[in-house]
């Protein structure tokens, strides 16, 4: 009986080919079965498609056979006439990372350094099934259940074999008499992925032969659902008006589920990881309530005050007191001061009086109109809805030694021929 014909991986690669002109593809090559097949299949395409091909082997130094693996990759790439870079890395297990996560971080740091259009990874359907099971067991949401994406343009990662089972790759390797190496750590079931690979998935496959393919298909469905949720979340966040001082009234009008989804979409758009489910619920409840909110999320701070909500930078330098000498724009901490002529004329000219901007020192008082009492700046800020955490960086304008204007609060009387606008940390301009 003749052997079944192995799958044509070359055509599969062409069907999933990334858009663009002449591409430079770099295969992440461990020397194992999967990356060996991927490299061989791509090398065989060079007679049909014009592209540049190279390989990267990350030498983690974690196995006594690590040097042998690197030497194997050197020989294989030499035979295929593929340029290879061997990157020796130090796997840091600080910060509570496990060994697998630390090694993965070291690999991806090298991927980021590689001057290629795409880093091509050999993950296949069985890997996708393991990833999905792993994340579901940890209680992931829809975005996590999307598992690995075929293309991640932002990270320049391409996984063209996600629809193919490991058995398909083995058939290709045997049909083309390929040689590869086996990582002995892949048999160590102390690692959770290996436990899934050797203990759980085979049992499932014995009962349900299409388990890995079906799980990979489910991950694709989750990926589509995640994209739709991102799209709805982005639309909701734009409707709310954030991050430029969005409306809490509009945020409250969303259902609780859409509030959480909009916040997660906004955080992902900003390159931030959403907090865990319980913290996300608490934060959305606080944003939908009445009180002020200021919660740190990585290097951003989610803020709300009165009817506004926005993101701020985690830290910023305090403004430095300065004399205004007629500039149209003056930097002030996280924002700017803008000056406009209030009457028709030739523009802003150097002021005759001494205009000096200072920070609050405490105890300042200001009248907001002729005949009105002078009141503490602290109370005026409260009435104007200035968040408490801004009050130490507000611009206070002193003219010839007298306080005449406070950013976001107002002036004692119109400044002759001049209008001042202060842009605060939320990006809004205030008179």
Rosetta blueprint (number, residue, H / E / L):
1 X L
2 X L
3 X L
4 X L
5 X L
6 X L
7 X L
8 X L
9 X H
10 X H
11 X H
12 X H
13 X H
14 X H
15 X H
16 X L
17 X L
18 X L
19 X L
20 X L
21 X L
22 X L
23 X L
24 X E
25 X E
26 X E
27 X E
28 X E
29 X L
30 X L
31 X L
32 X L
33 X H
34 X H
35 X H
36 X H
37 X H
38 X H
39 X H
40 X H
41 X H
42 X H
43 X H
44 X H
45 X H
46 X H
47 X H
48 X L
49 X L
50 X L
51 X L
52 X E
53 X E
54 X E
55 X E
56 X E
57 X E
58 X E
59 X E
60 X L
61 X L
62 X L
63 X L
64 X L
65 X L
66 X H
67 X H
68 X H
69 X H
70 X H
71 X H
72 X H
73 X H
74 X H
75 X H
76 X H
77 X H
78 X H
79 X H
80 X H
81 X L
82 X L
83 X E
84 X E
85 X E
86 X E
87 X E
88 X E
89 X L
90 X L
91 X L
92 X L
93 X L
94 X L
95 X L
96 X L
97 X L
98 X L
99 X H
100 X H
101 X H
102 X H
103 X H
104 X H
105 X H
106 X H
107 X H
108 X H
109 X H
110 X H
111 X H
112 X H
113 X H
114 X L
115 X L
116 X L
117 X L
118 X E
119 X E
120 X E
121 X L
122 X L
123 X L
124 X L
125 X H
126 X H
127 X H
128 X H
129 X H
130 X H
131 X H
132 X H
133 X H
134 X H
135 X H
136 X H
137 X H
138 X L
139 X L
140 X L
141 X L
142 X H
143 X H
144 X H
145 X H
146 X L
147 X L
148 X L
149 X L
150 X L
151 X E
152 X E
153 X H
154 X H
155 X H
156 X L
157 X E
158 X E
159 X L
160 X L
161 X L
162 X L
163 X L
164 X L
165 X L
166 X H
167 X H
168 X H
169 X H
170 X H
171 X H
172 X H
173 X H
174 X H
175 X H
176 X L
177 X L
178 X L
179 X L
180 X L
181 X L
182 X L
183 X L
184 X H
185 X H
186 X H
187 X H
188 X L
189 X L
190 X L
191 X L
192 X H
193 X H
194 X H
195 X H
196 X H
197 X H
198 X H
199 X H
200 X H
201 X H
202 X H
203 X H
204 X H
205 X H
206 X H
207 X H
208 X L
209 X L
210 X L
211 X H
212 X H
213 X H
214 X H
215 X H
216 X H
217 X H
218 X H
219 X H
220 X H
221 X H
222 X H
223 X H
224 X H
225 X H
226 X H
227 X H
228 X H
229 X H
230 X H
231 X H
232 X H
233 X H
234 X H
235 X H
236 X H
237 X H
238 X H
239 X H
240 X H
241 X L
242 X L
243 X L
244 X L
245 X L
246 X E
247 X E
248 X H
249 X H
250 X H
251 X H
252 X H
253 X H
254 X L
255 X L
256 X H
257 X H
258 X H
259 X H
260 X H
261 X H
262 X H
263 X H
264 X H
265 X H
266 X H
267 X H
268 X H
269 X H
270 X L
271 X L
272 X L
273 X L
274 X L
275 X L
276 X L
277 X H
278 X H
279 X H
280 X H
281 X H
282 X H
283 X H
284 X H
285 X H
286 X H
287 X H
288 X H
289 X L
290 X L
291 X L
292 X L
293 X E
294 X E
295 X E
296 X E
297 X E
298 X L
299 X L
300 X E
301 X E
302 X E
303 X E
304 X E
305 X E
306 X L
307 X L
308 X E
309 X E
310 X E
311 X E
312 X E
313 X E
314 X L
315 X L
316 X L
317 X L
318 X L
319 X L
320 X L
321 X L
322 X E
323 X E
324 X E
325 X L
326 X L
327 X L
328 X L
329 X E
330 X E
331 X E
332 X E
333 X L
334 X L
335 X E
336 X E
337 X E
338 X E
339 X E
340 X E
341 X E
342 X L
343 X L
344 X L
345 X L
346 X L
347 X L
348 X L
349 X L
350 X L
351 X L
352 X L
353 X L
354 X L
355 X E
356 X E
357 X E
358 X E
359 X L
360 X L
361 X L
362 X L
363 X L
364 X L
365 X E
366 X E
367 X L
368 X L
369 X L
370 X L
371 X L
372 X L
373 X L
374 X L
375 X E
376 X E
377 X H
378 X H
379 X H
380 X H
381 X H
382 X H
383 X H
384 X H
385 X L
386 X L
387 X L
388 X H
389 X H
390 X H
391 X L
392 X L
393 X L
394 X L
395 X L
396 X E
397 X E
398 X E
399 X E
400 X L
401 X L
402 X E
403 X E
404 X E
405 X E
406 X E
407 X L
408 X L
409 X L
410 X E
411 X E
412 X L
413 X L
414 X L
415 X L
416 X L
417 X L
418 X E
419 X E
420 X E
421 X E
422 X E
423 X E
424 X L
425 X L
426 X L
427 X L
428 X L
429 X E
430 X E
431 X L
